[in-house]
């Protein structure tokens, strides 16, 4: 059974940094695509960043140049380094693992950026 556990969220001032982690149980991590999504209060969940098994990445325009997604297949862990944080980055951040037609989600970690 695949389980995802996010961590690293917290309260930070605007301009600060956080690094989120997503630990994935099971053997599917290395072949899967990892996405980070976020959901602000009262808004729909939105895409933030993606990294495929080969290491290629893509980002939402709103975070390009500030966020970096990475993965360590030996540790079954994905990361989201977030720099120059803005109040509009506030929300619950979710990790998603996609393998073929299967999708797995973590429980989310809260990020709050104060102005």
Backbone as JSON Lines, residues from 0, in Angstrom:
{"i":0,"aa":"X","n":[0.84,-1.19,0.0],"ca":[0.0,0.0,0.0],"c":[0.88,1.24,0.0]}
{"i":1,"aa":"X","n":[0.52,2.2,-0.82],"ca":[1.3,3.42,-0.95],"c":[0.76,4.47,0.0]}
{"i":2,"aa":"X","n":[1.64,5.06,0.78],"ca":[1.25,6.16,1.67],"c":[2.23,7.31,1.47]}
{"i":3,"aa":"X","n":[1.69,8.52,1.52],"ca":[2.5,9.73,1.38],"c":[2.36,10.56,2.66]}
{"i":4,"aa":"X","n":[3.48,11.03,3.18],"ca":[3.46,11.85,4.38],"c":[4.27,13.11,4.12]}
{"i":5,"aa":"X","n":[3.57,14.25,4.15],"ca":[4.22,15.54,3.97],"c":[4.65,16.11,5.32]}
{"i":6,"aa":"X","n":[5.69,16.91,5.29],"ca":[6.14,17.62,6.49],"c":[6.91,18.86,6.06]}
{"i":7,"aa":"X","n":[7.19,19.72,7.03],"ca":[8.01,20.89,6.76],"c":[7.25,22.2,6.69]}
{"i":8,"aa":"X","n":[5.94,22.14,6.77],"ca":[5.17,23.36,6.74],"c":[5.33,24.16,8.03]}
{"i":9,"aa":"X","n":[4.78,25.35,8.03],"ca":[4.85,26.19,9.22],"c":[4.5,27.62,8.92]}
{"i":10,"aa":"X","n":[4.8,28.49,9.87],"ca":[4.54,29.92,9.76],"c":[5.86,30.63,9.46]}
{"i":11,"aa":"X","n":[5.85,31.45,8.43],"ca":[7.07,32.16,8.02],"c":[6.7,33.55,7.56]}
{"i":12,"aa":"X","n":[7.6,34.49,7.73],"ca":[7.36,35.85,7.25],"c":[7.6,35.92,5.74]}
{"i":13,"aa":"X","n":[6.95,36.89,5.14],"ca":[7.15,37.12,3.7],"c":[8.64,37.31,3.43]}
{"i":14,"aa":"X","n":[9.1,36.69,2.35],"ca":[10.51,36.73,2.0],"c":[11.31,35.57,2.54]}
{"i":15,"aa":"X","n":[10.7,34.82,3.43],"ca":[11.38,33.68,4.03],"c":[11.33,32.43,3.18]}
{"i":16,"aa":"X","n":[11.84,31.33,3.74],"ca":[11.94,30.07,3.02],"c":[11.43,28.92,3.88]}
{"i":17,"aa":"X","n":[10.96,27.9,3.2],"ca":[10.6,26.63,3.81],"c":[10.96,25.52,2.85]}
{"i":18,"aa":"X","n":[11.24,24.35,3.4],"ca":[11.42,23.17,2.55],"c":[10.45,22.09,3.01]}
{"i":19,"aa":"X","n":[9.59,21.71,2.08],"ca":[8.63,20.65,2.34],"c":[9.22,19.31,1.89]}
{"i":20,"aa":"X","n":[8.85,18.27,2.62],"ca":[9.26,16.91,2.28],"c":[8.03,16.04,2.1]}
{"i":21,"aa":"X","n":[8.16,15.05,1.26],"ca":[7.09,14.08,1.03],"c":[7.73,12.7,0.99]}
{"i":22,"aa":"X","n":[7.5,11.93,2.04],"ca":[8.04,10.58,2.12],"c":[6.99,9.6,1.63]}
{"i":23,"aa":"X","n":[7.38,8.73,0.72],"ca":[6.45,7.79,0.09],"c":[6.82,6.37,0.47]}
{"i":24,"aa":"X","n":[5.89,5.63,1.0],"ca":[6.13,4.24,1.33],"c":[5.89,3.38,0.1]}
{"i":25,"aa":"X","n":[6.46,2.2,0.08],"ca":[6.26,1.3,-1.05],"c":[7.34,1.42,-2.09]}
{"i":26,"aa":"X","n":[7.2,0.65,-3.15],"ca":[8.26,0.52,-4.15],"c":[7.98,1.29,-5.43]}
{"i":27,"aa":"X","n":[6.92,2.1,-5.44],"ca":[6.53,2.73,-6.69],"c":[7.12,4.12,-6.88]}
{"i":28,"aa":"X","n":[7.79,4.62,-5.85],"ca":[8.22,6.01,-5.9],"c":[9.13,6.29,-7.08]}
{"i":29,"aa":"X","n":[10.12,5.44,-7.3],"ca":[11.14,5.74,-8.3],"c":[10.6,5.79,-9.72]}
{"i":30,"aa":"X","n":[9.48,5.12,-9.97],"ca":[8.93,5.12,-11.32],"c":[7.78,6.1,-11.48]}
{"i":31,"aa":"X","n":[7.41,6.76,-10.41],"ca":[6.25,7.64,-10.43],"c":[6.59,9.1,-10.67]}
{"i":32,"aa":"X","n":[5.57,9.83,-11.04],"ca":[5.66,11.28,-11.18],"c":[5.14,11.91,-9.89]}
{"i":33,"aa":"X","n":[5.89,12.86,-9.36],"ca":[5.5,13.52,-8.12],"c":[5.05,14.95,-8.42]}
{"i":34,"aa":"X","n":[3.9,15.27,-7.91],"ca":[3.36,16.62,-8.04],"c":[3.18,17.23,-6.66]}
{"i":35,"aa":"X","n":[3.35,18.52,-6.6],"ca":[2.92,19.28,-5.43],"c":[1.75,20.17,-5.85]}
{"i":36,"aa":"X","n":[0.72,20.15,-5.01],"ca":[-0.44,21.01,-5.2],"c":[-0.61,21.84,-3.92]}
{"i":37,"aa":"X","n":[-1.42,22.86,-4.0],"ca":[-1.75,23.63,-2.8],"c":[-3.2,24.1,-2.89]}
{"i":38,"aa":"X","n":[-3.75,24.34,-1.71],"ca":[-5.13,24.81,-1.64],"c":[-5.22,25.92,-0.6]}
{"i":39,"aa":"X","n":[-5.57,27.1,-1.06],"ca":[-5.76,28.23,-0.17],"c":[-7.19,28.22,0.34]}
{"i":40,"aa":"X","n":[-7.44,28.85,1.49],"ca":[-8.81,28.87,2.03],"c":[-9.81,29.44,1.03]}
{"i":41,"aa":"X","n":[-10.89,28.71,0.82],"ca":[-11.93,29.17,-0.08],"c":[-11.63,29.04,-1.55]}
{"i":42,"aa":"X","n":[-10.5,28.41,-1.88],"ca":[-10.11,28.28,-3.28],"c":[-9.94,26.82,-3.66]}
{"i":43,"aa":"X","n":[-9.9,26.57,-4.95],"ca":[-9.69,25.21,-5.43],"c":[-8.21,24.83,-5.31]}
{"i":44,"aa":"X","n":[-7.98,23.54,-5.23],"ca":[-6.61,23.04,-5.21],"c":[-5.95,23.37,-6.55]}
{"i":45,"aa":"X","n":[-4.7,23.83,-6.49],"ca":[-4.02,24.2,-7.72],"c":[-2.65,23.55,-7.8]}
{"i":46,"aa":"X","n":[-2.22,23.33,-9.02],"ca":[-0.92,22.72,-9.31],"c":[0.18,23.7,-8.95]}
{"i":47,"aa":"X","n":[1.27,23.15,-8.37],"ca":[2.43,23.97,-8.02],"c":[3.66,23.55,-8.82]}
{"i":48,"aa":"X","n":[3.99,22.25,-8.77],"ca":[5.21,21.79,-9.42],"c":[5.13,20.29,-9.65]}
{"i":49,"aa":"X","n":[5.93,19.82,-10.61],"ca":[5.96,18.4,-10.95],"c":[7.39,17.98,-11.26]}
{"i":50,"aa":"X","n":[7.72,16.74,-10.91],"ca":[8.99,16.15,-11.29],"c":[8.71,14.7,-11.72]}
{"i":51,"aa":"X","n":[9.18,14.37,-12.92],"ca":[8.96,13.01,-13.42],"c":[10.09,12.1,-12.95]}
{"i":52,"aa":"X","n":[9.96,10.82,-13.25],"ca":[10.94,9.87,-12.75],"c":[12.34,10.16,-13.27]}
{"i":53,"aa":"X","n":[12.43,10.72,-14.49],"ca":[13.73,11.02,-15.06],"c":[14.34,12.31,-14.56]}
{"i":54,"aa":"X","n":[13.57,13.08,-13.8],"ca":[14.11,14.3,-13.19],"c":[13.67,15.6,-13.82]}
{"i":55,"aa":"X","n":[12.99,15.54,-14.97],"ca":[12.51,16.79,-15.57],"c":[11.45,17.42,-14.68]}
{"i":56,"aa":"X","n":[11.42,18.74,-14.7],"ca":[10.51,19.47,-13.81],"c":[9.69,20.51,-14.57]}
{"i":57,"aa":"X","n":[8.6,20.92,-13.94],"ca":[7.8,22.01,-14.47],"c":[7.11,22.7,-13.29]}
{"i":58,"aa":"X","n":[6.79,23.98,-13.48],"ca":[6.25,24.77,-12.39],"c":[5.07,25.62,-12.84]}
{"i":59,"aa":"X","n":[4.21,25.93,-11.9],"ca":[3.19,26.95,-12.15],"c":[3.89,28.29,-12.31]}
{"i":60,"aa":"X","n":[3.33,29.14,-13.15],"ca":[3.95,30.44,-13.39],"c":[4.12,31.24,-12.1]}
{"i":61,"aa":"X","n":[3.19,31.07,-11.19],"ca":[3.2,31.86,-9.97],"c":[4.38,31.55,-9.05]}
{"i":62,"aa":"X","n":[5.04,30.4,-9.26],"ca":[6.14,30.01,-8.38],"c":[7.47,29.86,-9.11]}
{"i":63,"aa":"X","n":[7.47,30.01,-10.41],"ca":[8.71,29.87,-11.18],"c":[9.77,30.85,-10.68]}
{"i":64,"aa":"X","n":[10.97,30.32,-10.52],"ca":[12.07,31.16,-10.05],"c":[12.15,31.27,-8.54]}
{"i":65,"aa":"X","n":[11.13,30.8,-7.83],"ca":[11.12,30.87,-6.37],"c":[11.11,29.48,-5.74]}
{"i":66,"aa":"X","n":[10.42,28.54,-6.36],"ca":[10.29,27.18,-5.82],"c":[11.13,26.22,-6.65]}
{"i":67,"aa":"X","n":[11.64,25.19,-5.99],"ca":[12.39,24.14,-6.66],"c":[11.91,22.78,-6.16]}
{"i":68,"aa":"X","n":[11.51,21.93,-7.1],"ca":[11.1,20.57,-6.76],"c":[12.27,19.64,-7.05]}
{"i":69,"aa":"X","n":[12.44,18.65,-6.18],"ca":[13.51,17.67,-6.37],"c":[13.07,16.34,-5.78]}
{"i":70,"aa":"X","n":[13.85,15.31,-6.03],"ca":[13.52,14.0,-5.5],"c":[14.8,13.23,-5.19]}
{"i":71,"aa":"X","n":[14.71,12.35,-4.22],"ca":[15.79,11.44,-3.86],"c":[15.2,10.04,-3.88]}
{"i":72,"aa":"X","n":[15.43,9.32,-4.97],"ca":[14.81,8.01,-5.11],"c":[15.34,7.01,-4.08]}
{"i":73,"aa":"X","n":[16.56,7.21,-3.62],"ca":[17.12,6.3,-2.62],"c":[16.41,6.44,-1.28]}
{"i":74,"aa":"X","n":[15.82,7.62,-1.05],"ca":[15.12,7.87,0.21],"c":[13.6,7.88,0.04]}
{"i":75,"aa":"X","n":[13.14,7.59,-1.18],"ca":[11.68,7.63,-1.45],"c":[11.08,8.97,-1.0]}
{"i":76,"aa":"X","n":[11.79,10.04,-1.27],"ca":[11.37,11.35,-0.77],"c":[11.44,12.39,-1.88]}
{"i":77,"aa":"X","n":[10.42,13.23,-1.9],"ca":[10.4,14.39,-2.77],"c":[10.43,15.64,-1.91]}
{"i":78,"aa":"X","n":[10.95,16.71,-2.5],"ca":[11.1,17.96,-1.76],"c":[10.53,19.12,-2.56]}
{"i":79,"aa":"X","n":[10.13,20.14,-1.83],"ca":[9.75,21.4,-2.47],"c":[10.42,22.51,-1.68]}
{"i":80,"aa":"X","n":[11.47,23.07,-2.26],"ca":[12.16,24.19,-1.65],"c":[11.45,25.47,-2.06]}
{"i":81,"aa":"X","n":[11.01,26.23,-1.08],"ca":[10.23,27.44,-1.35],"c":[10.98,28.64,-0.81]}
{"i":82,"aa":"X","n":[11.38,29.52,-1.71],"ca":[12.1,30.74,-1.32],"c":[11.27,31.97,-1.68]}
{"i":83,"aa":"X","n":[11.66,33.1,-1.11],"ca":[10.97,34.37,-1.39],"c":[9.46,34.22,-1.25]}
{"i":84,"aa":"X","n":[9.05,33.62,-0.17],"ca":[7.63,33.32,0.03],"c":[6.81,34.6,0.13]}
{"i":85,"aa":"X","n":[5.59,34.5,-0.37],"ca":[4.65,35.61,-0.38],"c":[3.39,35.22,0.38]}
{"i":86,"aa":"X","n":[2.64,36.17,0.89],"ca":[1.39,35.82,1.59],"c":[0.46,34.99,0.73]}
{"i":87,"aa":"X","n":[0.47,35.22,-0.57],"ca":[-0.41,34.45,-1.46],"c":[0.04,33.0,-1.64]}
{"i":88,"aa":"X","n":[1.18,32.63,-1.08],"ca":[1.61,31.23,-1.09],"c":[0.98,30.45,0.06]}
{"i":89,"aa":"X","n":[0.25,31.13,0.92],"ca":[-0.39,30.47,2.05],"c":[-1.4,29.43,1.59]}
{"i":90,"aa":"X","n":[-1.38,28.28,2.27],"ca":[-2.33,27.22,1.95],"c":[-1.86,25.89,2.48]}
{"i":91,"aa":"X","n":[-2.65,24.87,2.22],"ca":[-2.25,23.5,2.54],"c":[-1.58,22.92,1.3]}
{"i":92,"aa":"X","n":[-0.39,22.4,1.5],"ca":[0.39,21.84,0.39],"c":[0.29,20.32,0.42]}
{"i":93,"aa":"X","n":[-0.05,19.76,-0.73],"ca":[-0.26,18.32,-0.86],"c":[0.74,17.72,-1.84]}
{"i":94,"aa":"X","n":[1.21,16.55,-1.5],"ca":[2.06,15.77,-2.38],"c":[1.19,14.73,-3.07]}
{"i":95,"aa":"X","n":[1.49,14.48,-4.34],"ca":[0.73,13.52,-5.14],"c":[1.71,12.66,-5.91]}
{"i":96,"aa":"X","n":[1.48,11.36,-5.88],"ca":[2.28,10.42,-6.67],"c":[1.4,9.81,-7.74]}
{"i":97,"aa":"X","n":[1.86,9.9,-8.97],"ca":[1.1,9.36,-10.09],"c":[1.9,8.25,-10.77]}
{"i":98,"aa":"X","n":[1.29,7.07,-10.88],"ca":[1.91,5.96,-11.6],"c":[0.85,5.35,-12.49]}
{"i":99,"aa":"X","n":[1.03,5.47,-13.8],"ca":[0.0,5.0,-14.71],"c":[-1.3,5.72,-14.42]}
{"i":100,"aa":"X","n":[-2.36,4.97,-14.19],"ca":[-3.66,5.56,-13.93],"c":[-3.94,5.76,-12.44]}
{"i":101,"aa":"X","n":[-2.98,5.39,-11.61],"ca":[-3.18,5.49,-10.16],"c":[-2.67,6.82,-9.63]}
{"i":102,"aa":"X","n":[-3.39,7.34,-8.65],"ca":[-3.02,8.61,-8.01],"c":[-3.08,8.42,-6.49]}
{"i":103,"aa":"X","n":[-2.06,8.88,-5.82],"ca":[-2.02,8.79,-4.37],"c":[-1.75,10.18,-3.79]}
{"i":104,"aa":"X","n":[-2.42,10.47,-2.67],"ca":[-2.3,11.79,-2.05],"c":[-1.85,11.66,-0.59]}
{"i":105,"aa":"X","n":[-1.11,12.66,-0.16],"ca":[-0.8,12.79,1.25],"c":[-1.89,13.58,1.96]}
{"i":106,"aa":"X","n":[-1.69,13.8,3.26],"ca":[-2.69,14.49,4.07],"c":[-2.52,15.99,4.06]}
{"i":107,"aa":"X","n":[-1.37,16.45,3.55],"ca":[-1.14,17.88,3.44],"c":[-0.38,18.46,4.61]}
{"i":108,"aa":"X","n":[0.29,19.57,4.36],"ca":[1.0,20.3,5.4],"c":[0.71,21.79,5.22]}
{"i":109,"aa":"X","n":[0.42,22.47,6.32],"ca":[0.0,23.87,6.27],"c":[1.21,24.79,6.14]}
{"i":110,"aa":"X","n":[1.11,25.71,5.2],"ca":[2.1,26.77,5.04],"c":[1.38,28.11,5.2]}
{"i":111,"aa":"X","n":[1.87,28.92,6.11],"ca":[1.28,30.23,6.34],"c":[2.38,31.29,6.23]}
{"i":112,"aa":"X","n":[2.17,32.24,5.34],"ca":[3.15,33.3,5.11],"c":[2.53,34.62,5.58]}
{"i":113,"aa":"X","n":[3.14,35.23,6.57],"ca":[2.63,36.48,7.1],"c":[3.28,37.66,6.4]}
{"i":114,"aa":"X","n":[2.51,38.74,6.29],"ca":[3.03,39.94,5.6],"c":[3.75,40.86,6.56]}
